[in-house]
Amino acid sequence: MMAFAAWLHATAFSQMIQAVRWIIPLLQSIHIVMIGIVFVSSVVIALHVLGRVRAEESFQAVWGRFAPWSRTALVVMLVTGLLLVVGEPAREFSALSFWLKMGLVAIGASGTAAFGRRYGAAKAVGAARFPASARLAAVGLIVLWGAVVLLGRAIAYDVEMWGAGVLPWN
């Protein structure tokens, strides 16, 4: 993995990202804003399932309002994230926080999308229509998206958090 990171670091595209001083901070800023949009959109959907937010509206209405924001932000987050990896491959590939975050983003996006597939056409109003398993999953998604935010920040402090050489390729 680190050999791939060294190769990627040496590519012309990576060198360009590294050479222009404002690209990494700009990409990080956009990436963080997108994480915020995904987090808020997903949490509003989960809180609706719990009957805590927009309880007077149908799930279909809440989903229709917040899911497009989440989908678009996920795409932009993916693009900026890939560019950040190209610009700093060794930093990302050697960080346990990065890999944990990637796994949780995949689970969180899938879990949030599962609500849409399962209940997206639901026009009934009120949390009582959601089974206990859906409410438990909603709590799990809130915790999961919170962990994504924290792990994203933890990438910069990975060695201090987890220690050196945690990953087998380090």
MODELLER restraints for C-alpha pairs under 7 A, 6 or more apart:
rsr = mdl.restraints
at = mdl.atoms
rsr.add(forms.Gaussian(group=physical.xy_distance, feature=features.Distance(at['CA:1:A'], at['CA:169:A']), mean=6.15, stdev=0.5))
rsr.add(forms.Gaussian(group=physical.xy_distance, feature=features.Distance(at['CA:2:A'], at['CA:90:A']), mean=6.60, stdev=0.5))
rsr.add(forms.Gaussian(group=physical.xy_distance, feature=features.Distance(at['CA:2:A'], at['CA:169:A']), mean=6.56, stdev=0.5))
rsr.add(forms.Gaussian(group=physical.xy_distance, feature=features.Distance(at['CA:5:A'], at['CA:89:A']), mean=5.03, stdev=0.5))
rsr.add(forms.Gaussian(group=physical.xy_distance, feature=features.Distance(at['CA:5:A'], at['CA:90:A']), mean=5.27, stdev=0.5))
rsr.add(forms.Gaussian(group=physical.xy_distance, feature=features.Distance(at['CA:6:A'], at['CA:90:A']), mean=6.97, stdev=0.5))
rsr.add(forms.Gaussian(group=physical.xy_distance, feature=features.Distance(at['CA:8:A'], at['CA:14:A']), mean=6.68, stdev=0.5))
rsr.add(forms.Gaussian(group=physical.xy_distance, feature=features.Distance(at['CA:8:A'], at['CA:86:A']), mean=6.49, stdev=0.5))
rsr.add(forms.Gaussian(group=physical.xy_distance, feature=features.Distance(at['CA:8:A'], at['CA:89:A']), mean=6.77, stdev=0.5))
rsr.add(forms.Gaussian(group=physical.xy_distance, feature=features.Distance(at['CA:9:A'], at['CA:15:A']), mean=6.78, stdev=0.5))
rsr.add(forms.Gaussian(group=physical.xy_distance, feature=features.Distance(at['CA:9:A'], at['CA:86:A']), mean=6.87, stdev=0.5))
rsr.add(forms.Gaussian(group=physical.xy_distance, feature=features.Distance(at['CA:9:A'], at['CA:87:A']), mean=6.92, stdev=0.5))
rsr.add(forms.Gaussian(group=physical.xy_distance, feature=features.Distance(at['CA:9:A'], at['CA:88:A']), mean=6.96, stdev=0.5))
rsr.add(forms.Gaussian(group=physical.xy_distance, feature=features.Distance(at['CA:9:A'], at['CA:89:A']), mean=6.22, stdev=0.5))
rsr.add(forms.Gaussian(group=physical.xy_distance, feature=features.Distance(at['CA:14:A'], at['CA:86:A']), mean=5.35, stdev=0.5))
rsr.add(forms.Gaussian(group=physical.xy_distance, feature=features.Distance(at['CA:14:A'], at['CA:87:A']), mean=4.83, stdev=0.5))
rsr.add(forms.Gaussian(group=physical.xy_distance, feature=features.Distance(at['CA:17:A'], at['CA:23:A']), mean=6.18, stdev=0.5))
rsr.add(forms.Gaussian(group=physical.xy_distance, feature=features.Distance(at['CA:17:A'], at['CA:87:A']), mean=5.36, stdev=0.5))
rsr.add(forms.Gaussian(group=physical.xy_distance, feature=features.Distance(at['CA:18:A'], at['CA:87:A']), mean=5.72, stdev=0.5))
rsr.add(forms.Gaussian(group=physical.xy_distance, feature=features.Distance(at['CA:24:A'], at['CA:84:A']), mean=6.69, stdev=0.5))
rsr.add(forms.Gaussian(group=physical.xy_distance, feature=features.Distance(at['CA:27:A'], at['CA:80:A']), mean=5.65, stdev=0.5))
rsr.add(forms.Gaussian(group=physical.xy_distance, feature=features.Distance(at['CA:27:A'], at['CA:84:A']), mean=6.81, stdev=0.5))
rsr.add(forms.Gaussian(group=physical.xy_distance, feature=features.Distance(at['CA:31:A'], at['CA:77:A']), mean=5.23, stdev=0.5))
rsr.add(forms.Gaussian(group=physical.xy_distance, feature=features.Distance(at['CA:31:A'], at['CA:80:A']), mean=5.80, stdev=0.5))
rsr.add(forms.Gaussian(group=physical.xy_distance, feature=features.Distance(at['CA:31:A'], at['CA:81:A']), mean=6.72, stdev=0.5))
rsr.add(forms.Gaussian(group=physical.xy_distance, feature=features.Distance(at['CA:34:A'], at['CA:73:A']), mean=4.95, stdev=0.5))
rsr.add(forms.Gaussian(group=physical.xy_distance, feature=features.Distance(at['CA:34:A'], at['CA:74:A']), mean=6.95, stdev=0.5))
rsr.add(forms.Gaussian(group=physical.xy_distance, feature=features.Distance(at['CA:34:A'], at['CA:76:A']), mean=6.87, stdev=0.5))
rsr.add(forms.Gaussian(group=physical.xy_distance, feature=features.Distance(at['CA:34:A'], at['CA:77:A']), mean=5.65, stdev=0.5))
rsr.add(forms.Gaussian(group=physical.xy_distance, feature=features.Distance(at['CA:35:A'], at['CA:77:A']), mean=6.86, stdev=0.5))
rsr.add(forms.Gaussian(group=physical.xy_distance, feature=features.Distance(at['CA:37:A'], at['CA:69:A']), mean=6.94, stdev=0.5))
rsr.add(forms.Gaussian(group=physical.xy_distance, feature=features.Distance(at['CA:37:A'], at['CA:70:A']), mean=6.37, stdev=0.5))
rsr.add(forms.Gaussian(group=physical.xy_distance, feature=features.Distance(at['CA:37:A'], at['CA:73:A']), mean=6.36, stdev=0.5))
rsr.add(forms.Gaussian(group=physical.xy_distance, feature=features.Distance(at['CA:38:A'], at['CA:70:A']), mean=4.62, stdev=0.5))
rsr.add(forms.Gaussian(group=physical.xy_distance, feature=features.Distance(at['CA:38:A'], at['CA:73:A']), mean=6.05, stdev=0.5))
rsr.add(forms.Gaussian(group=physical.xy_distance, feature=features.Distance(at['CA:38:A'], at['CA:74:A']), mean=6.65, stdev=0.5))
rsr.add(forms.Gaussian(group=physical.xy_distance, feature=features.Distance(at['CA:39:A'], at['CA:145:A']), mean=5.91, stdev=0.5))
rsr.add(forms.Gaussian(group=physical.xy_distance, feature=features.Distance(at['CA:41:A'], at['CA:66:A']), mean=5.25, stdev=0.5))
rsr.add(forms.Gaussian(group=physical.xy_distance, feature=features.Distance(at['CA:41:A'], at['CA:67:A']), mean=6.79, stdev=0.5))
rsr.add(forms.Gaussian(group=physical.xy_distance, feature=features.Distance(at['CA:41:A'], at['CA:69:A']), mean=6.87, stdev=0.5))
rsr.add(forms.Gaussian(group=physical.xy_distance, feature=features.Distance(at['CA:41:A'], at['CA:70:A']), mean=5.78, stdev=0.5))
rsr.add(forms.Gaussian(group=physical.xy_distance, feature=features.Distance(at['CA:42:A'], at['CA:70:A']), mean=6.99, stdev=0.5))
rsr.add(forms.Gaussian(group=physical.xy_distance, feature=features.Distance(at['CA:42:A'], at['CA:112:A']), mean=6.47, stdev=0.5))
rsr.add(forms.Gaussian(group=physical.xy_distance, feature=features.Distance(at['CA:43:A'], at['CA:142:A']), mean=5.62, stdev=0.5))
rsr.add(forms.Gaussian(group=physical.xy_distance, feature=features.Distance(at['CA:44:A'], at['CA:53:A']), mean=6.57, stdev=0.5))
rsr.add(forms.Gaussian(group=physical.xy_distance, feature=features.Distance(at['CA:45:A'], at['CA:62:A']), mean=6.69, stdev=0.5))
rsr.add(forms.Gaussian(group=physical.xy_distance, feature=features.Distance(at['CA:45:A'], at['CA:63:A']), mean=6.61, stdev=0.5))
rsr.add(forms.Gaussian(group=physical.xy_distance, feature=features.Distance(at['CA:46:A'], at['CA:138:A']), mean=4.62, stdev=0.5))
rsr.add(forms.Gaussian(group=physical.xy_distance, feature=features.Distance(at['CA:46:A'], at['CA:141:A']), mean=6.99, stdev=0.5))
rsr.add(forms.Gaussian(group=physical.xy_distance, feature=features.Distance(at['CA:46:A'], at['CA:142:A']), mean=6.82, stdev=0.5))
rsr.add(forms.Gaussian(group=physical.xy_distance, feature=features.Distance(at['CA:47:A'], at['CA:53:A']), mean=5.47, stdev=0.5))
rsr.add(forms.Gaussian(group=physical.xy_distance, feature=features.Distance(at['CA:48:A'], at['CA:54:A']), mean=6.05, stdev=0.5))
rsr.add(forms.Gaussian(group=physical.xy_distance, feature=features.Distance(at['CA:48:A'], at['CA:55:A']), mean=6.08, stdev=0.5))
rsr.add(forms.Gaussian(group=physical.xy_distance, feature=features.Distance(at['CA:49:A'], at['CA:127:A']), mean=5.68, stdev=0.5))
rsr.add(forms.Gaussian(group=physical.xy_distance, feature=features.Distance(at['CA:49:A'], at['CA:130:A']), mean=6.63, stdev=0.5))
rsr.add(forms.Gaussian(group=physical.xy_distance, feature=features.Distance(at['CA:49:A'], at['CA:135:A']), mean=6.08, stdev=0.5))
rsr.add(forms.Gaussian(group=physical.xy_distance, feature=features.Distance(at['CA:49:A'], at['CA:138:A']), mean=6.59, stdev=0.5))
rsr.add(forms.Gaussian(group=physical.xy_distance, feature=features.Distance(at['CA:50:A'], at['CA:127:A']), mean=5.75, stdev=0.5))
rsr.add(forms.Gaussian(group=physical.xy_distance, feature=features.Distance(at['CA:50:A'], at['CA:135:A']), mean=5.59, stdev=0.5))
rsr.add(forms.Gaussian(group=physical.xy_distance, feature=features.Distance(at['CA:50:A'], at['CA:138:A']), mean=7.00, stdev=0.5))
rsr.add(forms.Gaussian(group=physical.xy_distance, feature=features.Distance(at['CA:51:A'], at['CA:126:A']), mean=6.21, stdev=0.5))
rsr.add(forms.Gaussian(group=physical.xy_distance, feature=features.Distance(at['CA:51:A'], at['CA:127:A']), mean=4.47, stdev=0.5))
rsr.add(forms.Gaussian(group=physical.xy_distance, feature=features.Distance(at['CA:55:A'], at['CA:125:A']), mean=6.76, stdev=0.5))
rsr.add(forms.Gaussian(group=physical.xy_distance, feature=features.Distance(at['CA:55:A'], at['CA:126:A']), mean=5.45, stdev=0.5))
rsr.add(forms.Gaussian(group=physical.xy_distance, feature=features.Distance(at['CA:55:A'], at['CA:127:A']), mean=6.96, stdev=0.5))
rsr.add(forms.Gaussian(group=physical.xy_distance, feature=features.Distance(at['CA:56:A'], at['CA:125:A']), mean=6.07, stdev=0.5))
rsr.add(forms.Gaussian(group=physical.xy_distance, feature=features.Distance(at['CA:56:A'], at['CA:126:A']), mean=6.60, stdev=0.5))
rsr.add(forms.Gaussian(group=physical.xy_distance, feature=features.Distance(at['CA:57:A'], at['CA:125:A']), mean=5.70, stdev=0.5))
rsr.add(forms.Gaussian(group=physical.xy_distance, feature=features.Distance(at['CA:58:A'], at['CA:122:A']), mean=6.73, stdev=0.5))
rsr.add(forms.Gaussian(group=physical.xy_distance, feature=features.Distance(at['CA:58:A'], at['CA:123:A']), mean=4.97, stdev=0.5))
rsr.add(forms.Gaussian(group=physical.xy_distance, feature=features.Distance(at['CA:58:A'], at['CA:124:A']), mean=5.45, stdev=0.5))
rsr.add(forms.Gaussian(group=physical.xy_distance, feature=features.Distance(at['CA:58:A'], at['CA:125:A']), mean=4.59, stdev=0.5))
rsr.add(forms.Gaussian(group=physical.xy_distance, feature=features.Distance(at['CA:59:A'], at['CA:119:A']), mean=6.82, stdev=0.5))
rsr.add(forms.Gaussian(group=physical.xy_distance, feature=features.Distance(at['CA:59:A'], at['CA:120:A']), mean=6.50, stdev=0.5))
rsr.add(forms.Gaussian(group=physical.xy_distance, feature=features.Distance(at['CA:59:A'], at['CA:122:A']), mean=5.88, stdev=0.5))
rsr.add(forms.Gaussian(group=physical.xy_distance, feature=features.Distance(at['CA:59:A'], at['CA:123:A']), mean=6.41, stdev=0.5))
rsr.add(forms.Gaussian(group=physical.xy_distance, feature=features.Distance(at['CA:60:A'], at['CA:120:A']), mean=4.97, stdev=0.5))
rsr.add(forms.Gaussian(group=physical.xy_distance, feature=features.Distance(at['CA:60:A'], at['CA:121:A']), mean=5.46, stdev=0.5))
rsr.add(forms.Gaussian(group=physical.xy_distance, feature=features.Distance(at['CA:60:A'], at['CA:122:A']), mean=5.52, stdev=0.5))
rsr.add(forms.Gaussian(group=physical.xy_distance, feature=features.Distance(at['CA:60:A'], at['CA:123:A']), mean=5.82, stdev=0.5))
rsr.add(forms.Gaussian(group=physical.xy_distance, feature=features.Distance(at['CA:63:A'], at['CA:116:A']), mean=6.71, stdev=0.5))
rsr.add(forms.Gaussian(group=physical.xy_distance, feature=features.Distance(at['CA:63:A'], at['CA:120:A']), mean=6.44, stdev=0.5))
rsr.add(forms.Gaussian(group=physical.xy_distance, feature=features.Distance(at['CA:85:A'], at['CA:92:A']), mean=6.12, stdev=0.5))
rsr.add(forms.Gaussian(group=physical.xy_distance, feature=features.Distance(at['CA:92:A'], at['CA:98:A']), mean=6.00, stdev=0.5))
rsr.add(forms.Gaussian(group=physical.xy_distance, feature=features.Distance(at['CA:94:A'], at['CA:167:A']), mean=6.93, stdev=0.5))
rsr.add(forms.Gaussian(group=physical.xy_distance, feature=features.Distance(at['CA:94:A'], at['CA:170:A']), mean=6.10, stdev=0.5))
rsr.add(forms.Gaussian(group=physical.xy_distance, feature=features.Distance(at['CA:95:A'], at['CA:155:A']), mean=6.09, stdev=0.5))
rsr.add(forms.Gaussian(group=physical.xy_distance, feature=features.Distance(at['CA:95:A'], at['CA:158:A']), mean=5.74, stdev=0.5))
rsr.add(forms.Gaussian(group=physical.xy_distance, feature=features.Distance(at['CA:96:A'], at['CA:158:A']), mean=6.77, stdev=0.5))
rsr.add(forms.Gaussian(group=physical.xy_distance, feature=features.Distance(at['CA:96:A'], at['CA:167:A']), mean=6.63, stdev=0.5))
rsr.add(forms.Gaussian(group=physical.xy_distance, feature=features.Distance(at['CA:97:A'], at['CA:151:A']), mean=5.33, stdev=0.5))
rsr.add(forms.Gaussian(group=physical.xy_distance, feature=features.Distance(at['CA:97:A'], at['CA:154:A']), mean=6.13, stdev=0.5))
rsr.add(forms.Gaussian(group=physical.xy_distance, feature=features.Distance(at['CA:97:A'], at['CA:155:A']), mean=5.27, stdev=0.5))
rsr.add(forms.Gaussian(group=physical.xy_distance, feature=features.Distance(at['CA:97:A'], at['CA:158:A']), mean=6.25, stdev=0.5))
rsr.add(forms.Gaussian(group=physical.xy_distance, feature=features.Distance(at['CA:98:A'], at['CA:151:A']), mean=7.00, stdev=0.5))
rsr.add(forms.Gaussian(group=physical.xy_distance, feature=features.Distance(at['CA:98:A'], at['CA:152:A']), mean=6.83, stdev=0.5))
rsr.add(forms.Gaussian(group=physical.xy_distance, feature=features.Distance(at['CA:98:A'], at['CA:155:A']), mean=5.90, stdev=0.5))
rsr.add(forms.Gaussian(group=physical.xy_distance, feature=features.Distance(at['CA:101:A'], at['CA:148:A']), mean=5.29, stdev=0.5))
rsr.add(forms.Gaussian(group=physical.xy_distance, feature=features.Distance(at['CA:101:A'], at['CA:151:A']), mean=5.68, stdev=0.5))
rsr.add(forms.Gaussian(group=physical.xy_distance, feature=features.Distance(at['CA:101:A'], at['CA:152:A']), mean=6.48, stdev=0.5))
rsr.add(forms.Gaussian(group=physical.xy_distance, feature=features.Distance(at['CA:104:A'], at['CA:144:A']), mean=6.67, stdev=0.5))
rsr.add(forms.Gaussian(group=physical.xy_distance, feature=features.Distance(at['CA:104:A'], at['CA:148:A']), mean=6.34, stdev=0.5))
rsr.add(forms.Gaussian(group=physical.xy_distance, feature=features.Distance(at['CA:105:A'], at['CA:148:A']), mean=6.62, stdev=0.5))
rsr.add(forms.Gaussian(group=physical.xy_distance, feature=features.Distance(at['CA:108:A'], at['CA:141:A']), mean=6.25, stdev=0.5))
rsr.add(forms.Gaussian(group=physical.xy_distance, feature=features.Distance(at['CA:108:A'], at['CA:144:A']), mean=6.56, stdev=0.5))
rsr.add(forms.Gaussian(group=physical.xy_distance, feature=features.Distance(at['CA:108:A'], at['CA:145:A']), mean=6.57, stdev=0.5))
